[in-house]
Amino acid sequence: MTQLKSEFLNILQERGYIHQVTDLEALDKKMSEGPISAYIGFDCTAPSLHVGSLVQIMMLRWLQKTGNKPIVLMGGGTSKIGDPSGRDESRQLMTDEIIQNNLDGIFTVFNQLLEFGDGKTDAKMVNNDDWLSSLSYIPFLREIGPHFTINRMMTFDSVKLRLDREQPLTFLEFNYMILQAYDFMELAKRESVSLQMGGSDQWGNIVNGMELARRMGGGQLFGLTTPLMTTSDGKKMGKTANGAVWLNEAQLPAYDYWQFWRNTTDADVGRFLRLFTELPMDEIARLEALEGREINDAKIILANEATKLCRGLDAAKTAEATAKETFEKGGAGADLPTINVSSDTLNAGINIIDLFVQAGLGSSKGEVRRLIKQGGAKLNDVKVDSEEVTVAAADIADGQIKLSAGKKRHALVKPE
């Protein structure tokens, strides 16, 4: 492990955030001499970010905690095009209204994890639509176009992936990497940004921005990327059988968020504690050394710490209490995911499979059928032995119906 002078880079290195750096020695020297401004870009493709973006957000948090200024770049402009990186097909184009609604939702995530304001190290959110939408096409081509060659752009992974799989890449998307490079140069001018960070799939785009700034007479800029985030079994971080693990409460209840971390596999506990909590490294070393049933204690701490950061301390405490009530006492904790079903529907009766799908305990009827056949579906803690079961008002106990998919996934049905 390289001995570094910068507190920020030391933290990133020991916790496993760093995958690539353009000039580690020069960046370390610059950061040891005084605070810098650094940014990460996020497109407004949904009303929330998911866990796959949390590594980048945590880097911005550590940047601020070590006395530097984090810049959150929202891609209000680039979202009108769509980042082709890591995708086989074009994104659905969005209206300005949808993009703004998504931006507003995403801000709630950052507002929980960063301190915003006008101070020297306060976080700042900017929108690249402020400069991209005012560009004139011909002047932009004349000024920026000569610094990009088609030959080099064709070597980028975002382009090669599409072409190798014989998927179309539109001219609109082909421009994305130019606009992202332009963002880096623009932020260097507007916000004195000297470092762009991002996931490993953004390496080419980051280097492009550095090169553009250099050719346009700017100073030295730096790039840093994180490793591709996968779980120990090779699955992409942030995706589960039930969909994305959203950071916003509106998209995913705190209990489900807590359970995601609680269900971490043994092999991932130490790495996730380093990346997604602020626990001291010696405490993390102690926790990841636990074995057998004791490793579950480390998972609960991971769930509590990760949930506290993203949703707040009260949400973490409530989720843990609900889990204890549900798993240790066999009850139905107050914070379990809940759906409302009309009293008329329950009086008439609803098929168990349809109800499980509505409750989010199965992504399809076929998945629920398999769950029933395997003995993993329960109604009020009693195993469901037939897919023909009808759930009705008679199944209501204490004002609700409890559904369970295996030992770890539960939902409540309440009449309305």
N, C-alpha and C positions, 0 to 999 in steps of 0.2 A: 504494500500500500504506500503510495507516494506521500511524503510529508509535505503538507501544505501550510501556508501562512494564514490564509483567509478562513475565518470561522465558518462562513457559509459553505465554502467548498469542502471543508473538513467534514461538516455534518453530512453533506450530500454523499461524500465518498464513503464514510463509515456506515451509513444507513442503506447504501446500495442504490442510490438514485441515478448515478452517472453511467451512461453507456458510451457516449462520444463527446469530446470537447475539441474545438478547433485548434486552440493553443492554450493548453492547461497552464503552462508556466507563466505566460504573459497575462492571462486572465487572473490567476492567483496573485500576481504582483499588483495588478490594477486594483483588485478588491481589498488587498491588504493595506493599500495606501489611502483608502477612504470609501465612503458609500457610493454605490452605483445605482442606476435605474435599469431594470430588466423586465422583459415582458414575455407573455405567452398568449397566443391567439386562440380564440374559441369561436366557431361559427354558431349561428343561431338556428340550428336545425331542429330543435325540439324545445319544449318549455322547461326542460331541466337537462343538466348534464348527468351522466351516470358514473358509476364507480371507476370505469375505465379512464376517466379524466382526473381522478382524485390524486394520482401521483403528481401530475403537473400542478394542481392546486396546492398540494402540500409543499411543493418547492417554493411557490410564491409566498406561502405562509412562513417558511423558514427564512426566506429572503428578508421579509419584513422583521422577523424576530431577531435577526442579526444586524439590524440597523441600516438596511438598504430599502430602496423604494420599488414596490411591485406595481407594474402596469398591466392591467387586464385589458387586452384588446378584443373587443367584440366585433365579429365579422358581419356587421350589418350590410356591408357592401359585397364582400366575397360570398355571403350566404345567397346572394342573388344568382350566383354561378354554381357553387357547390364544389367542394374539394374532391377530386377524383382519387386521392390517395387511398389505397387499400380497398377499392370498390370495383366491382365487375360491371356496374351499370350506372347510368346517370341518376343523380338525385332529383326528386320532384321539385320543380321550381315553385317558390313561395311568393306570396304577395308581401308588400311592405307591412301591412297590418299584422300578418302572421309572424314575420320576422321581429317586429317590435314587441309583440306579446311574448315571444320566446325569449327575447333579450331581458324583458322585465322578470320573467320567471327565473332565468339563470342568475340574475343579480342577487336574488335572495340567497342563493348558495354562497356566493362570494361574501355577501354581507355578514354571514355567519362565521366565516373563516378568516376574513381580513378586516383590518381597521381602515376605513375610508375617511378622508378629510383633506385639509389643505397643508398639512405639515410636511416636513422634509422627508419623512419615511412613511407617510400615510399612503395607502393604496389609492390608485386612480383608475377608473374605468373609462376607456375611450372607444369610439366606434369608427371603423375605417370607412363607413359610408360618408363620413364628414368630408373626406378628401377624394375618395374614389368616384363618387357619383357626380362630382363637379369636373372631372377630367374631360378634356376635349379629345376626341379620338385621333385625329390626324396629328396634332401637336404631341400627344402621348406617344404615338408610334415613332415619330421623328426623334423624340428625346430618349426614349427607353428602348425601343425596338432594336437598334443597332448593337446593344449590349447582350443580346440573346441569340444563340444560333439554334436552328432546328435540329442540327446534328446532336448537340448536347442535350437538348430537351427530350429527344427521343430515347436517351439512355436512362431517364428517370424511371424509378420503379412504378410510379403512378401511371405512366404512359405504357411502359413495357407490359405491365400486368394485363391491361386491356387488350393490347395488340396480340400478345402471346395467346390469349384465350379467344381471340377473334371476336371481341366485344367492341362495339363502336365507341370512340372517344370523340365527342363533339368539339368543334372549334371553340365553343363557349368555355368548356372545361379546360381546354388546352391553354387558355389564357390565365387560369387560376394561379399557376406558379409564378407568372410575371407579376400579377397583382400582389401576391404575398411578398415577393422580393421588394416590391415598391413600398409596401407597408413598413418593412424594416428600415429602409432608407428614410421614410417619412417620419417615423417615430424617433429616429436618431436626431433629426432636425427639431421636431416639435417638443420632445420630452427628454432629450439628451440620453436616450436609451443606448446602451453599449452591448447588451447581451440579450439574445433571444433564446428561449428554452422551449422544448416540446418533446413529443414522443419520437421514437426512432424513425417512424415513417416520414417525419418532417425534415430529416437531415438535409436532403437535397434542396428543399425549399429554403431552409435557413442559410445554407452556403450560398445559394443564389442571391439572397438579399445582401449578404456580406460583400460578395463580388460586385454587385450593382453599386453599392455605396462607395466602394473603393474606386471603381471606374468613373463615378460621378464626382470624385474629389472629396469624399467624406473621410473620416478618420477610421481607425481600426475598430472593427466590430467583432463580436464573439458569438459562438453558437454552442449549445449544450443540449444533448438529448438523453432521454431515459430509456431503459431497456423496454422491449416489447413485453407488456404485462400479460402473463399467462399464469394459470394455476399449476400446481405440481403435476397434474394429469394432462397438461397441454392445452387446456381450454382457455379461450380468450377471457381475460378479466372483465367482470362487469356484466357478463351474460349468464343467465341460468335457464333451466327448463321452462320457467314461468316468464321469461323475458328479461329486459334490462333492469339492473339494480339502480334505480334513480336516486339522486341525492336530495331532491325536493320532497317535502312531506306530501304535497298535493299529488305527486305521481306515485309515491310509495310510502305507506304508513311507517312510522318509526319502529313499530314492532317487527315488521318484515325486514326493515333495514338492519335492526339489531340481530335478527335471526340469521341473516346472510353471513355476518361476521362470526356468529356463534357456531355456524355449521362449517367453518373453515377446516380443511383437512389437516391432520397432524403435521404433515411435511411443510405446510405453508405458514404455520403459526409464527415462527421467529421472523420470517421475511416480512409478513404483514404487520407485525408489531413495530418493526423498524420503519416501514414506509408510511403506515397509516395511523400511528400514535406518536405522542411526544414523550413517552416514557424514557427514562434514562437507559443507556445502553447496558449497564450492569444489571438492571432489573430485567431487561429483555433477555439477557443471557441466562438469568436464573429461570425465567418462565419457559423459555424454549428447551431447557434441559429436563423439564418435567416429563414423566413417562406414565404409561398406563392411564388409569382414570384421572390422575392428577392433571394431565394435559388439558382436561376440560376446564379446570380453573383458569388456565392461561387463555382459553378461548373466550370465557366469560369476561375476563379483563379486556381482551382485544375488542369484544363487542361493545363493552361499556365505554372504552376510550374512543373508539371510532365513532360511535353514536353520539357521544358527548361533543366531539368536535363539530360534527355536521348538523346535529339536531338539537343540541343543548343537553345540560345535565339532567333536567327533569325528564326529558324523553328517554334518556338512557336508564334512569332509575325505574321509570314506569314499565319499560320494556322488560327489564330483568325481573321485576316483580310479577309481571304477567307470565313470563316463562316459568318461573318457579311454581306459580299457581297452576299452570297448565300441565307441566311435566311431573313435578314432584307430588302434587296433591290431587292430580287428575281432574282439576276443575276447569273453568273457562275464564281466564284472566280478562280483566276489564279492557285491556288494550289490544285484544285480538282483532284482526281484520274483520269488518262487519259489512254485510249487505242487507238492504231492506227489501222485503218482498211483500206485496200487497196482501192484506187479509183475505181478499176474494180468491187470490191465487192459491193460498194455503188451504182455504176451505174446500176449494175444488180439488186440490192435490197436484203436486208437480213431481215429475220423474226425477229420481235421485241423480241420474247422469246429468240432466239439464241443470239441476241445482248446483252440482259440483263445478260445472263449467262457469256458471254465473258467479260463483264465489271465488273464482280464480284458482281453484285447486286442481284444475286440469285444463290444458290448452285446447283440448278437443274431446269430443265424445269418445273417440277411440282410446285416448289416453285414460279416461276415467273407466272405461270397460276393462282395460288391462289392470288397472288398479284394483278393481273389484275382484277380478279373477285371482289376483295374487294375494287377496286378503288384506289389502292395505287401506280400504275405505271403511270409515266408521261414521255412524249416525248416533249422536249423543253417547259416544264412547262404546257403542255396540257395533260389532263387525257387520258390514253389509254383505249379505251372501247372494244377492241377486241383483241384476241390473234392471229388473222390473219393479223394484221397490218404489212406492209412491210416498213422498213426504207430504204430510198434511198438518192441519192445525193441532191434531191430537199429539203431534211430536214436540210441541212447544213445552219447554220446561223452564220455569223461572223467567218467562218472557222471551225466550230465545231457543234456537236450535243450534247445536254444535256439530260441525262437520270436521272430519279429520282425514288427511291423506298421509298415511304412514305415521311415524311417531313425532315428526317435527313440524308438520304443516297443518294449521287449523284455521277455521273461520267460523264466524257466528252469523246466523240468519235471524233477523228480527222482523216481526210483522209490522206493517204500517197501515 
